[in-house]
Amino acid sequence: MGQRIAVLGAGPMGLAVAYQLSMDGHQPVLFESDDRIGGMTASFDFSGITIERYYHFHCISDYAFLQILEELGISDKMQWVETKMGYWYQNRLQPWGNPIALLKFKGLSLTAKFRYGFHAFISTKRKNWQSLDDIEATAWIRRWVGEEAYEVLWRKLFDYKFYDYASRLSAAWIWSRIRRIGRSRYNLFHEKLGYLEGGSDTLLQAMKAAIEKNGGEIRLRSPVSKVIIEAGKVQGLEINNQFESFDKVISTIPLPYVAQLMPDLPTDILSKFKSIDNIAVVCVIVKLRKAVTENFWLNTNDPDMDIPGIVEYSNLRPLGQHIVYVPFYMPKEHPKFSEPDQVFIDKVRFYLKRINPELSDDDFIDVRASRYRYAQPICGPEYLKQLPSVSLPIEGLWVADTSYYYPEDRGISESIDFGKNMAKDVVK
């Protein structure tokens, strides 16, 4: 007999949980406060193009993602493209991302280039992360690459993504990001990244169809106000002032929301959830009449730009128009996060015209900004030790979000893998 299980949050992890449960004969009910599924992978209508609010790409090492495409019968929608990287430094656009680009890079000594390249190479080959778990990331990188390469190639990435948290990150977590991009290369000189025809929505809609076909249910615009716990056991949920009974509850929403939904958890567990810090994002997406550069990914180190880089998405996925994402990361408490969208949009116009002086205001067809308060958990040294167990000491209650697959960075593939495995554990 299948169990009635509530799943909170319809991002990739929540969808993967509900998908696996429904495939195994249970009746998941998936609750999502937004008007659409997908979380940070959700799409919107960008004046005629259905596209994600936040950029996504896929690497050849994204095994769980590729496996679920196979299961859903949509592997033929996956396309692989050789992409390029660039670096904007000292008012100059330079190639980046391979040994020749590193050797030719202007503004860095030969010694610094060698140390940077050696560290990137060793990081890509390293398999074990445990020895990096309790090490602080900026000190680790400085020790390997030296002050010069750190200042030119790393500092802005830390400063404009993590601000005051920059010196509180785990080396294991940063290493996993270096390795993921390194493993997307099919040789030293060429990078291959992937996109789904129709974008992430192709996957989301296929998962939704599979969940519903197998007896699961998805409820949009359905924020849960409380998880009801009595006598150490989950009883169900409170939604719109109504009680609904469930055998089990699995939460995949960002951890900062957990305390307000589950105030009856033991105080030591609540304090752990409350202590987790996050970075917010304001992501500006631009539709242009011409390309900015030929790169998919462009790192930036410019005293007049408060961003770590831009993503020229249409250089990965052909859309018939030029689409660029410009993410502004910052702690949600930072005064910048409360600035109006127009401030960020004006900055983006200035930045893109500076990188490509041939762009004029007339080349900007449409510009939008999206915001997400909990875009990126701050994973410090020994991060997993700070988290409560996924299976909480409340009968029938499981809680996790994207930070639980540390040291891996948040990603669709990692979320799907973790979600499917969590679903299997829940019904064991």
Contacts in CASP RR format, 6 or more apart in sequence:
PFRMAT RR
TARGET T0000
AUTHOR 0000-0000-0000
METHOD contacts of the structure
MODEL  1
MGQRIAVLGAGPMGLAVAYQLSMDGHQPVLFESDDRIGGMTASFDFSGIT
IERYYHFHCISDYAFLQILEELGISDKMQWVETKMGYWYQNRLQPWGNPI
ALLKFKGLSLTAKFRYGFHAFISTKRKNWQSLDDIEATAWIRRWVGEEAY
EVLWRKLFDYKFYDYASRLSAAWIWSRIRRIGRSRYNLFHEKLGYLEGGS
DTLLQAMKAAIEKNGGEIRLRSPVSKVIIEAGKVQGLEINNQFESFDKVI
STIPLPYVAQLMPDLPTDILSKFKSIDNIAVVCVIVKLRKAVTENFWLNT
NDPDMDIPGIVEYSNLRPLGQHIVYVPFYMPKEHPKFSEPDQVFIDKVRF
YLKRINPELSDDDFIDVRASRYRYAQPICGPEYLKQLPSVSLPIEGLWVA
DTSYYYPEDRGISESIDFGKNMAKDVVK
2 25 0 8 1.000
2 26 0 8 1.000
2 27 0 8 1.000
3 26 0 8 1.000
3 27 0 8 1.000
3 247 0 8 1.000
3 248 0 8 1.000
3 427 0 8 1.000
4 26 0 8 1.000
4 27 0 8 1.000
4 29 0 8 1.000
4 245 0 8 1.000
4 246 0 8 1.000
4 247 0 8 1.000
5 21 0 8 1.000
5 26 0 8 1.000
5 27 0 8 1.000
5 28 0 8 1.000
5 29 0 8 1.000
5 246 0 8 1.000
5 247 0 8 1.000
5 248 0 8 1.000
5 249 0 8 1.000
5 250 0 8 1.000
5 426 0 8 1.000
5 427 0 8 1.000
6 28 0 8 1.000
6 29 0 8 1.000
6 31 0 8 1.000
6 224 0 8 1.000
6 236 0 8 1.000
6 237 0 8 1.000
6 244 0 8 1.000
6 246 0 8 1.000
6 248 0 8 1.000
6 249 0 8 1.000
6 250 0 8 1.000
7 14 0 8 1.000
7 17 0 8 1.000
7 18 0 8 1.000
7 21 0 8 1.000
7 28 0 8 1.000
7 29 0 8 1.000
7 30 0 8 1.000
7 31 0 8 1.000
7 249 0 8 1.000
7 250 0 8 1.000
7 252 0 8 1.000
8 14 0 8 1.000
8 31 0 8 1.000
8 224 0 8 1.000
8 227 0 8 1.000
8 249 0 8 1.000
8 250 0 8 1.000
8 251 0 8 1.000
8 252 0 8 1.000
8 253 0 8 1.000
8 261 0 8 1.000
9 30 0 8 1.000
9 31 0 8 1.000
9 32 0 8 1.000
9 33 0 8 1.000
9 39 0 8 1.000
9 251 0 8 1.000
9 252 0 8 1.000
9 253 0 8 1.000
10 18 0 8 1.000
10 30 0 8 1.000
10 31 0 8 1.000
10 32 0 8 1.000
10 34 0 8 1.000
10 37 0 8 1.000
10 38 0 8 1.000
10 39 0 8 1.000
10 218 0 8 1.000
10 220 0 8 1.000
11 32 0 8 1.000
11 37 0 8 1.000
11 38 0 8 1.000
11 39 0 8 1.000
11 40 0 8 1.000
11 41 0 8 1.000
11 42 0 8 1.000
11 252 0 8 1.000
11 415 0 8 1.000
12 38 0 8 1.000
12 39 0 8 1.000
12 41 0 8 1.000
12 204 0 8 1.000
12 411 0 8 1.000
12 412 0 8 1.000
12 415 0 8 1.000
12 416 0 8 1.000
13 252 0 8 1.000
13 400 0 8 1.000
13 401 0 8 1.000
13 402 0 8 1.000
13 415 0 8 1.000
13 416 0 8 1.000
13 418 0 8 1.000
13 419 0 8 1.000
13 422 0 8 1.000
14 30 0 8 1.000
14 250 0 8 1.000
14 252 0 8 1.000
14 415 0 8 1.000
14 419 0 8 1.000
15 30 0 8 1.000
15 37 0 8 1.000
15 38 0 8 1.000
15 204 0 8 1.000
15 207 0 8 1.000
15 208 0 8 1.000
15 211 0 8 1.000
15 416 0 8 1.000
16 68 0 8 1.000
16 207 0 8 1.000
16 415 0 8 1.000
16 416 0 8 1.000
16 417 0 8 1.000
16 418 0 8 1.000
16 419 0 8 1.000
16 420 0 8 1.000
16 423 0 8 1.000
17 28 0 8 1.000
17 250 0 8 1.000
17 252 0 8 1.000
17 419 0 8 1.000
17 420 0 8 1.000
17 422 0 8 1.000
17 423 0 8 1.000
17 426 0 8 1.000
18 28 0 8 1.000
18 30 0 8 1.000
18 211 0 8 1.000
18 216 0 8 1.000
18 218 0 8 1.000
18 423 0 8 1.000
19 68 0 8 1.000
19 207 0 8 1.000
19 210 0 8 1.000
19 211 0 8 1.000
19 420 0 8 1.000
19 423 0 8 1.000
20 419 0 8 1.000
20 420 0 8 1.000
20 423 0 8 1.000
20 424 0 8 1.000
21 27 0 8 1.000
21 28 0 8 1.000
21 216 0 8 1.000
21 423 0 8 1.000
21 426 0 8 1.000
21 427 0 8 1.000
22 28 0 8 1.000
22 210 0 8 1.000
22 211 0 8 1.000
22 214 0 8 1.000
22 215 0 8 1.000
22 216 0 8 1.000
23 210 0 8 1.000
23 214 0 8 1.000
24 423 0 8 1.000
24 424 0 8 1.000
24 427 0 8 1.000
25 214 0 8 1.000
26 427 0 8 1.000
27 215 0 8 1.000
27 216 0 8 1.000
27 217 0 8 1.000
28 211 0 8 1.000
28 216 0 8 1.000
28 217 0 8 1.000
29 216 0 8 1.000
29 217 0 8 1.000
29 218 0 8 1.000
29 219 0 8 1.000
29 246 0 8 1.000
30 211 0 8 1.000
30 216 0 8 1.000
30 217 0 8 1.000
30 218 0 8 1.000
30 219 0 8 1.000
31 219 0 8 1.000
31 222 0 8 1.000
31 223 0 8 1.000
31 224 0 8 1.000
31 237 0 8 1.000
31 239 0 8 1.000
32 38 0 8 1.000
32 39 0 8 1.000
32 218 0 8 1.000
32 219 0 8 1.000
32 220 0 8 1.000
32 221 0 8 1.000
32 222 0 8 1.000
33 221 0 8 1.000
33 222 0 8 1.000
33 223 0 8 1.000
33 224 0 8 1.000
34 42 0 8 1.000
34 220 0 8 1.000
34 221 0 8 1.000
35 220 0 8 1.000
35 221 0 8 1.000
36 42 0 8 1.000
36 43 0 8 1.000
36 220 0 8 1.000
37 204 0 8 1.000
37 208 0 8 1.000
37 218 0 8 1.000
37 220 0 8 1.000
38 200 0 8 1.000
38 204 0 8 1.000
40 53 0 8 1.000
40 54 0 8 1.000
40 372 0 8 1.000
40 375 0 8 1.000
40 410 0 8 1.000
41 52 0 8 1.000
41 54 0 8 1.000
41 56 0 8 1.000
41 200 0 8 1.000
41 203 0 8 1.000
41 204 0 8 1.000
41 412 0 8 1.000
42 52 0 8 1.000
42 53 0 8 1.000
42 200 0 8 1.000
42 204 0 8 1.000
43 50 0 8 1.000
43 51 0 8 1.000
43 52 0 8 1.000
43 53 0 8 1.000
43 199 0 8 1.000
43 200 0 8 1.000
43 201 0 8 1.000
43 204 0 8 1.000
44 50 0 8 1.000
44 51 0 8 1.000
44 53 0 8 1.000
44 368 0 8 1.000
44 370 0 8 1.000
46 285 0 8 1.000
46 287 0 8 1.000
46 323 0 8 1.000
46 366 0 8 1.000
46 368 0 8 1.000
47 287 0 8 1.000
47 365 0 8 1.000
47 366 0 8 1.000
49 287 0 8 1.000
49 319 0 8 1.000
49 321 0 8 1.000
49 323 0 8 1.000
50 198 0 8 1.000
50 199 0 8 1.000
50 201 0 8 1.000
51 199 0 8 1.000
51 285 0 8 1.000
51 313 0 8 1.000
51 319 0 8 1.000
51 323 0 8 1.000
52 199 0 8 1.000
52 200 0 8 1.000
52 201 0 8 1.000
53 283 0 8 1.000
53 285 0 8 1.000
53 370 0 8 1.000
54 281 0 8 1.000
54 283 0 8 1.000
54 325 0 8 1.000
54 327 0 8 1.000
54 370 0 8 1.000
54 372 0 8 1.000
54 375 0 8 1.000
55 283 0 8 1.000
55 311 0 8 1.000
55 313 0 8 1.000
55 325 0 8 1.000
55 327 0 8 1.000
56 199 0 8 1.000
56 200 0 8 1.000
56 411 0 8 1.000
56 412 0 8 1.000
57 193 0 8 1.000
57 194 0 8 1.000
57 195 0 8 1.000
57 296 0 8 1.000
57 316 0 8 1.000
58 65 0 8 1.000
58 78 0 8 1.000
58 193 0 8 1.000
58 194 0 8 1.000
58 195 0 8 1.000
58 196 0 8 1.000
58 412 0 8 1.000
58 413 0 8 1.000
59 180 0 8 1.000
59 181 0 8 1.000
59 183 0 8 1.000
59 184 0 8 1.000
59 193 0 8 1.000
59 194 0 8 1.000
59 413 0 8 1.000
60 80 0 8 1.000
60 183 0 8 1.000
60 184 0 8 1.000
60 186 0 8 1.000
60 192 0 8 1.000
61 180 0 8 1.000
61 183 0 8 1.000
61 184 0 8 1.000
62 412 0 8 1.000
62 413 0 8 1.000
63 413 0 8 1.000
63 417 0 8 1.000
64 413 0 8 1.000
64 414 0 8 1.000
64 416 0 8 1.000
64 417 0 8 1.000
64 420 0 8 1.000
65 203 0 8 1.000
65 412 0 8 1.000
65 413 0 8 1.000
65 416 0 8 1.000
66 75 0 8 1.000
66 78 0 8 1.000
66 413 0 8 1.000
68 203 0 8 1.000
68 207 0 8 1.000
68 416 0 8 1.000
68 420 0 8 1.000
69 75 0 8 1.000
69 77 0 8 1.000
69 78 0 8 1.000
69 196 0 8 1.000
69 203 0 8 1.000
72 203 0 8 1.000
72 206 0 8 1.000
72 207 0 8 1.000
72 210 0 8 1.000
73 206 0 8 1.000
74 196 0 8 1.000
74 202 0 8 1.000
74 203 0 8 1.000
74 206 0 8 1.000
77 196 0 8 1.000
77 197 0 8 1.000
77 198 0 8 1.000
77 202 0 8 1.000
78 194 0 8 1.000
78 195 0 8 1.000
78 196 0 8 1.000
78 197 0 8 1.000
79 194 0 8 1.000
79 195 0 8 1.000
79 196 0 8 1.000
79 197 0 8 1.000
79 317 0 8 1.000
80 192 0 8 1.000
80 193 0 8 1.000
80 194 0 8 1.000
81 192 0 8 1.000
81 193 0 8 1.000
81 194 0 8 1.000
81 195 0 8 1.000
81 316 0 8 1.000
81 317 0 8 1.000
82 190 0 8 1.000
82 191 0 8 1.000
82 192 0 8 1.000
83 191 0 8 1.000
83 192 0 8 1.000
83 193 0 8 1.000
83 295 0 8 1.000
83 296 0 8 1.000
83 297 0 8 1.000
83 315 0 8 1.000
83 316 0 8 1.000
84 95 0 8 1.000
84 191 0 8 1.000
84 294 0 8 1.000
84 295 0 8 1.000
84 296 0 8 1.000
84 315 0 8 1.000
85 95 0 8 1.000
85 96 0 8 1.000
85 97 0 8 1.000
85 101 0 8 1.000
85 191 0 8 1.000
85 295 0 8 1.000
85 296 0 8 1.000
85 297 0 8 1.000
85 298 0 8 1.000
85 299 0 8 1.000
86 93 0 8 1.000
86 94 0 8 1.000
86 95 0 8 1.000
86 96 0 8 1.000
86 97 0 8 1.000
86 101 0 8 1.000
86 293 0 8 1.000
86 295 0 8 1.000
86 297 0 8 1.000
86 298 0 8 1.000
86 299 0 8 1.000
87 93 0 8 1.000
87 94 0 8 1.000
87 95 0 8 1.000
87 96 0 8 1.000
87 105 0 8 1.000
87 153 0 8 1.000
87 298 0 8 1.000
87 299 0 8 1.000
87 300 0 8 1.000
87 301 0 8 1.000
88 94 0 8 1.000
88 298 0 8 1.000
88 299 0 8 1.000
88 300 0 8 1.000
88 301 0 8 1.000
88 302 0 8 1.000
88 305 0 8 1.000
88 309 0 8 1.000
88 355 0 8 1.000
89 106 0 8 1.000
89 107 0 8 1.000
89 152 0 8 1.000
89 300 0 8 1.000
89 301 0 8 1.000
89 302 0 8 1.000
90 106 0 8 1.000
90 107 0 8 1.000
91 302 0 8 1.000
91 354 0 8 1.000
92 106 0 8 1.000
93 293 0 8 1.000
93 298 0 8 1.000
93 355 0 8 1.000
94 101 0 8 1.000
94 104 0 8 1.000
94 105 0 8 1.000
94 106 0 8 1.000
95 101 0 8 1.000
95 104 0 8 1.000
96 102 0 8 1.000
96 105 0 8 1.000
96 295 0 8 1.000
96 299 0 8 1.000
97 191 0 8 1.000
98 185 0 8 1.000
98 188 0 8 1.000
98 189 0 8 1.000
98 190 0 8 1.000
98 191 0 8 1.000
99 117 0 8 1.000
99 188 0 8 1.000
99 189 0 8 1.000
100 189 0 8 1.000
102 113 0 8 1.000
102 116 0 8 1.000
102 117 0 8 1.000
103 113 0 8 1.000
105 113 0 8 1.000
107 152 0 8 1.000
108 116 0 8 1.000
108 148 0 8 1.000
108 149 0 8 1.000
108 152 0 8 1.000
108 153 0 8 1.000
109 148 0 8 1.000
111 148 0 8 1.000
112 145 0 8 1.000
112 146 0 8 1.000
112 148 0 8 1.000
112 149 0 8 1.000
112 152 0 8 1.000
113 149 0 8 1.000
115 144 0 8 1.000
115 145 0 8 1.000
115 146 0 8 1.000
115 149 0 8 1.000
116 145 0 8 1.000
116 149 0 8 1.000
116 153 0 8 1.000
117 145 0 8 1.000
118 144 0 8 1.000
119 141 0 8 1.000
119 144 0 8 1.000
119 145 0 8 1.000
120 178 0 8 1.000
120 182 0 8 1.000
122 144 0 8 1.000
123 175 0 8 1.000
123 178 0 8 1.000
123 179 0 8 1.000
124 178 0 8 1.000
124 179 0 8 1.000
124 182 0 8 1.000
124 183 0 8 1.000
126 175 0 8 1.000
126 179 0 8 1.000
129 172 0 8 1.000
129 175 0 8 1.000
129 176 0 8 1.000
129 407 0 8 1.000
130 172 0 8 1.000
132 140 0 8 1.000
132 170 0 8 1.000
132 171 0 8 1.000
132 172 0 8 1.000
132 175 0 8 1.000
132 407 0 8 1.000
133 170 0 8 1.000
133 171 0 8 1.000
133 172 0 8 1.000
133 381 0 8 1.000
133 382 0 8 1.000
133 383 0 8 1.000
133 407 0 8 1.000
134 170 0 8 1.000
134 381 0 8 1.000
134 382 0 8 1.000
135 170 0 8 1.000
135 171 0 8 1.000
135 172 0 8 1.000
135 381 0 8 1.000
136 167 0 8 1.000
136 168 0 8 1.000
136 169 0 8 1.000
136 170 0 8 1.000
136 171 0 8 1.000
136 380 0 8 1.000
136 381 0 8 1.000
137 158 0 8 1.000
137 169 0 8 1.000
137 170 0 8 1.000
137 171 0 8 1.000
137 173 0 8 1.000
137 174 0 8 1.000
138 150 0 8 1.000
138 154 0 8 1.000
138 158 0 8 1.000
138 166 0 8 1.000
138 167 0 8 1.000
138 169 0 8 1.000
139 171 0 8 1.000
140 171 0 8 1.000
140 174 0 8 1.000
141 150 0 8 1.000
141 154 0 8 1.000
141 171 0 8 1.000
141 174 0 8 1.000
142 150 0 8 1.000
145 153 0 8 1.000
145 154 0 8 1.000
152 301 0 8 1.000
153 299 0 8 1.000
153 301 0 8 1.000
155 301 0 8 1.000
156 299 0 8 1.000
156 300 0 8 1.000
156 301 0 8 1.000
156 302 0 8 1.000
156 308 0 8 1.000
157 299 0 8 1.000
157 308 0 8 1.000
158 166 0 8 1.000
158 169 0 8 1.000
159 166 0 8 1.000
160 306 0 8 1.000
160 307 0 8 1.000
160 308 0 8 1.000
160 329 0 8 1.000
161 279 0 8 1.000
161 308 0 8 1.000
161 329 0 8 1.000
161 376 0 8 1.000
162 168 0 8 1.000
162 169 0 8 1.000
162 279 0 8 1.000
162 329 0 8 1.000
162 378 0 8 1.000
163 279 0 8 1.000
163 330 0 8 1.000
163 331 0 8 1.000
163 334 0 8 1.000
164 331 0 8 1.000
165 277 0 8 1.000
165 279 0 8 1.000
165 331 0 8 1.000
165 378 0 8 1.000
168 378 0 8 1.000
168 380 0 8 1.000
169 378 0 8 1.000
169 379 0 8 1.000
169 380 0 8 1.000
170 379 0 8 1.000
170 380 0 8 1.000
170 381 0 8 1.000
170 382 0 8 1.000
170 383 0 8 1.000
170 406 0 8 1.000
170 407 0 8 1.000
171 381 0 8 1.000
172 406 0 8 1.000
172 407 0 8 1.000
173 379 0 8 1.000
173 380 0 8 1.000
173 383 0 8 1.000
173 406 0 8 1.000
173 407 0 8 1.000
173 409 0 8 1.000
175 407 0 8 1.000
176 407 0 8 1.000
176 408 0 8 1.000
176 409 0 8 1.000
177 409 0 8 1.000
180 408 0 8 1.000
180 409 0 8 1.000
181 191 0 8 1.000
182 191 0 8 1.000
184 191 0 8 1.000
184 192 0 8 1.000
184 193 0 8 1.000
185 191 0 8 1.000
185 192 0 8 1.000
186 192 0 8 1.000
193 296 0 8 1.000
193 316 0 8 1.000
194 316 0 8 1.000
195 316 0 8 1.000
195 317 0 8 1.000
196 202 0 8 1.000
196 203 0 8 1.000
199 317 0 8 1.000
200 412 0 8 1.000
203 412 0 8 1.000
208 218 0 8 1.000
211 217 0 8 1.000
211 218 0 8 1.000
212 218 0 8 1.000
222 239 0 8 1.000
223 239 0 8 1.000
224 237 0 8 1.000
224 238 0 8 1.000
224 239 0 8 1.000
224 261 0 8 1.000
225 238 0 8 1.000
225 239 0 8 1.000
225 240 0 8 1.000
225 241 0 8 1.000
225 261 0 8 1.000
226 237 0 8 1.000
226 238 0 8 1.000
226 261 0 8 1.000
226 262 0 8 1.000
226 263 0 8 1.000
227 234 0 8 1.000
227 236 0 8 1.000
227 237 0 8 1.000
227 238 0 8 1.000
227 249 0 8 1.000
227 251 0 8 1.000
227 261 0 8 1.000
227 262 0 8 1.000
227 264 0 8 1.000
227 397 0 8 1.000
228 234 0 8 1.000
228 235 0 8 1.000
228 236 0 8 1.000
228 237 0 8 1.000
228 238 0 8 1.000
228 243 0 8 1.000
229 235 0 8 1.000
229 262 0 8 1.000
229 264 0 8 1.000
229 265 0 8 1.000
229 394 0 8 1.000
229 397 0 8 1.000
232 393 0 8 1.000
232 394 0 8 1.000
232 395 0 8 1.000
233 394 0 8 1.000
233 395 0 8 1.000
233 396 0 8 1.000
234 246 0 8 1.000
234 247 0 8 1.000
234 248 0 8 1.000
234 249 0 8 1.000
234 394 0 8 1.000
234 395 0 8 1.000
234 396 0 8 1.000
234 397 0 8 1.000
235 243 0 8 1.000
235 245 0 8 1.000
235 246 0 8 1.000
236 243 0 8 1.000
236 244 0 8 1.000
236 245 0 8 1.000
236 246 0 8 1.000
236 249 0 8 1.000
237 243 0 8 1.000
237 244 0 8 1.000
237 246 0 8 1.000
237 249 0 8 1.000
238 244 0 8 1.000
247 396 0 8 1.000
248 396 0 8 1.000
248 397 0 8 1.000
248 398 0 8 1.000
248 426 0 8 1.000
249 396 0 8 1.000
249 397 0 8 1.000
249 398 0 8 1.000
250 398 0 8 1.000
250 399 0 8 1.000
250 422 0 8 1.000
250 423 0 8 1.000
250 426 0 8 1.000
251 258 0 8 1.000
251 261 0 8 1.000
251 262 0 8 1.000
251 397 0 8 1.000
251 398 0 8 1.000
251 399 0 8 1.000
251 400 0 8 1.000
252 400 0 8 1.000
252 401 0 8 1.000
252 419 0 8 1.000
253 261 0 8 1.000
253 401 0 8 1.000
254 278 0 8 1.000
254 373 0 8 1.000
254 374 0 8 1.000
254 377 0 8 1.000
254 401 0 8 1.000
255 273 0 8 1.000
255 276 0 8 1.000
255 374 0 8 1.000
255 377 0 8 1.000
255 399 0 8 1.000
255 401 0 8 1.000
255 403 0 8 1.000
256 273 0 8 1.000
256 274 0 8 1.000
256 276 0 8 1.000
256 278 0 8 1.000
256 373 0 8 1.000
256 374 0 8 1.000
257 374 0 8 1.000
258 265 0 8 1.000
258 273 0 8 1.000
258 399 0 8 1.000
259 265 0 8 1.000
259 270 0 8 1.000
259 273 0 8 1.000
259 274 0 8 1.000
262 270 0 8 1.000
262 397 0 8 1.000
262 399 0 8 1.000
263 270 0 8 1.000
265 273 0 8 1.000
265 392 0 8 1.000
265 394 0 8 1.000
266 393 0 8 1.000
269 388 0 8 1.000
269 392 0 8 1.000
269 393 0 8 1.000
272 386 0 8 1.000
272 387 0 8 1.000
272 388 0 8 1.000
273 388 0 8 1.000
273 399 0 8 1.000
275 386 0 8 1.000
276 377 0 8 1.000
276 378 0 8 1.000
276 386 0 8 1.000
276 387 0 8 1.000
276 403 0 8 1.000
277 331 0 8 1.000
277 377 0 8 1.000
277 378 0 8 1.000
278 331 0 8 1.000
278 332 0 8 1.000
278 373 0 8 1.000
278 374 0 8 1.000
278 375 0 8 1.000
278 376 0 8 1.000
278 377 0 8 1.000
278 378 0 8 1.000
279 329 0 8 1.000
279 330 0 8 1.000
279 331 0 8 1.000
279 332 0 8 1.000
279 375 0 8 1.000
279 376 0 8 1.000
279 377 0 8 1.000
279 378 0 8 1.000
280 329 0 8 1.000
280 330 0 8 1.000
280 331 0 8 1.000
280 332 0 8 1.000
280 334 0 8 1.000
280 337 0 8 1.000
280 371 0 8 1.000
280 372 0 8 1.000
280 373 0 8 1.000
280 374 0 8 1.000
280 375 0 8 1.000
281 327 0 8 1.000
281 328 0 8 1.000
281 329 0 8 1.000
281 330 0 8 1.000
281 371 0 8 1.000
281 372 0 8 1.000
281 375 0 8 1.000
281 376 0 8 1.000
282 327 0 8 1.000
282 328 0 8 1.000
282 330 0 8 1.000
282 337 0 8 1.000
282 341 0 8 1.000
282 344 0 8 1.000
282 369 0 8 1.000
282 370 0 8 1.000
282 371 0 8 1.000
283 325 0 8 1.000
283 326 0 8 1.000
283 327 0 8 1.000
283 328 0 8 1.000
283 369 0 8 1.000
283 370 0 8 1.000
283 371 0 8 1.000
283 372 0 8 1.000
284 325 0 8 1.000
284 326 0 8 1.000
284 327 0 8 1.000
284 328 0 8 1.000
284 344 0 8 1.000
284 345 0 8 1.000
284 348 0 8 1.000
284 367 0 8 1.000
284 368 0 8 1.000
284 369 0 8 1.000
285 323 0 8 1.000
285 324 0 8 1.000
285 325 0 8 1.000
285 326 0 8 1.000
285 367 0 8 1.000
285 368 0 8 1.000
285 369 0 8 1.000
285 370 0 8 1.000
286 323 0 8 1.000
286 324 0 8 1.000
286 325 0 8 1.000
286 326 0 8 1.000
286 348 0 8 1.000
286 352 0 8 1.000
286 364 0 8 1.000
286 366 0 8 1.000
286 367 0 8 1.000
287 321 0 8 1.000
287 322 0 8 1.000
287 323 0 8 1.000
287 364 0 8 1.000
287 365 0 8 1.000
287 366 0 8 1.000
287 367 0 8 1.000
288 321 0 8 1.000
288 322 0 8 1.000
288 323 0 8 1.000
288 324 0 8 1.000
288 352 0 8 1.000
288 359 0 8 1.000
288 363 0 8 1.000
288 364 0 8 1.000
288 365 0 8 1.000
289 322 0 8 1.000
289 362 0 8 1.000
289 363 0 8 1.000
289 365 0 8 1.000
290 322 0 8 1.000
290 356 0 8 1.000
290 358 0 8 1.000
290 359 0 8 1.000
290 363 0 8 1.000
291 312 0 8 1.000
291 314 0 8 1.000
291 315 0 8 1.000
291 322 0 8 1.000
291 356 0 8 1.000
292 298 0 8 1.000
292 310 0 8 1.000
292 312 0 8 1.000
292 322 0 8 1.000
292 324 0 8 1.000
292 352 0 8 1.000
292 355 0 8 1.000
292 356 0 8 1.000
292 359 0 8 1.000
293 312 0 8 1.000
293 315 0 8 1.000
293 355 0 8 1.000
293 356 0 8 1.000
294 315 0 8 1.000
295 312 0 8 1.000
295 315 0 8 1.000
296 311 0 8 1.000
296 312 0 8 1.000
296 313 0 8 1.000
296 315 0 8 1.000
296 316 0 8 1.000
297 309 0 8 1.000
297 311 0 8 1.000
297 312 0 8 1.000
298 309 0 8 1.000
298 310 0 8 1.000
298 311 0 8 1.000
298 312 0 8 1.000
298 355 0 8 1.000
299 308 0 8 1.000
299 309 0 8 1.000
300 307 0 8 1.000
300 308 0 8 1.000
300 309 0 8 1.000
300 310 0 8 1.000
300 351 0 8 1.000
302 354 0 8 1.000
304 354 0 8 1.000
305 347 0 8 1.000
305 351 0 8 1.000
305 354 0 8 1.000
306 328 0 8 1.000
306 336 0 8 1.000
306 347 0 8 1.000
307 326 0 8 1.000
307 327 0 8 1.000
307 328 0 8 1.000
307 351 0 8 1.000
308 327 0 8 1.000
308 329 0 8 1.000
309 326 0 8 1.000
309 327 0 8 1.000
310 324 0 8 1.000
310 325 0 8 1.000
310 326 0 8 1.000
310 351 0 8 1.000
310 352 0 8 1.000
310 355 0 8 1.000
311 324 0 8 1.000
311 325 0 8 1.000
311 326 0 8 1.000
311 327 0 8 1.000
312 322 0 8 1.000
312 323 0 8 1.000
312 324 0 8 1.000
313 319 0 8 1.000
313 323 0 8 1.000
313 324 0 8 1.000
313 325 0 8 1.000
314 320 0 8 1.000
314 321 0 8 1.000
314 322 0 8 1.000
314 323 0 8 1.000
314 324 0 8 1.000
321 365 0 8 1.000
324 352 0 8 1.000
326 344 0 8 1.000
326 348 0 8 1.000
326 351 0 8 1.000
326 352 0 8 1.000
328 336 0 8 1.000
328 344 0 8 1.000
328 347 0 8 1.000
329 375 0 8 1.000
329 376 0 8 1.000
330 336 0 8 1.000
330 337 0 8 1.000
331 337 0 8 1.000
332 373 0 8 1.000
332 374 0 8 1.000
337 371 0 8 1.000
341 369 0 8 1.000
344 369 0 8 1.000
345 367 0 8 1.000
345 369 0 8 1.000
348 367 0 8 1.000
349 361 0 8 1.000
349 364 0 8 1.000
349 367 0 8 1.000
352 359 0 8 1.000
353 359 0 8 1.000
353 360 0 8 1.000
376 410 0 8 1.000
377 401 0 8 1.000
377 402 0 8 1.000
377 403 0 8 1.000
377 410 0 8 1.000
379 403 0 8 1.000
379 406 0 8 1.000
379 407 0 8 1.000
383 403 0 8 1.000
383 406 0 8 1.000
383 407 0 8 1.000
384 404 0 8 1.000
384 406 0 8 1.000
387 403 0 8 1.000
387 404 0 8 1.000
388 399 0 8 1.000
390 398 0 8 1.000
390 399 0 8 1.000
390 400 0 8 1.000
390 404 0 8 1.000
390 422 0 8 1.000
390 425 0 8 1.000
391 397 0 8 1.000
391 398 0 8 1.000
391 425 0 8 1.000
392 398 0 8 1.000
392 399 0 8 1.000
396 426 0 8 1.000
398 422 0 8 1.000
398 425 0 8 1.000
398 426 0 8 1.000
400 418 0 8 1.000
400 419 0 8 1.000
400 422 0 8 1.000
402 410 0 8 1.000
402 411 0 8 1.000
402 414 0 8 1.000
402 415 0 8 1.000
403 410 0 8 1.000
404 418 0 8 1.000
405 414 0 8 1.000
405 415 0 8 1.000
405 417 0 8 1.000
405 418 0 8 1.000
408 414 0 8 1.000
END
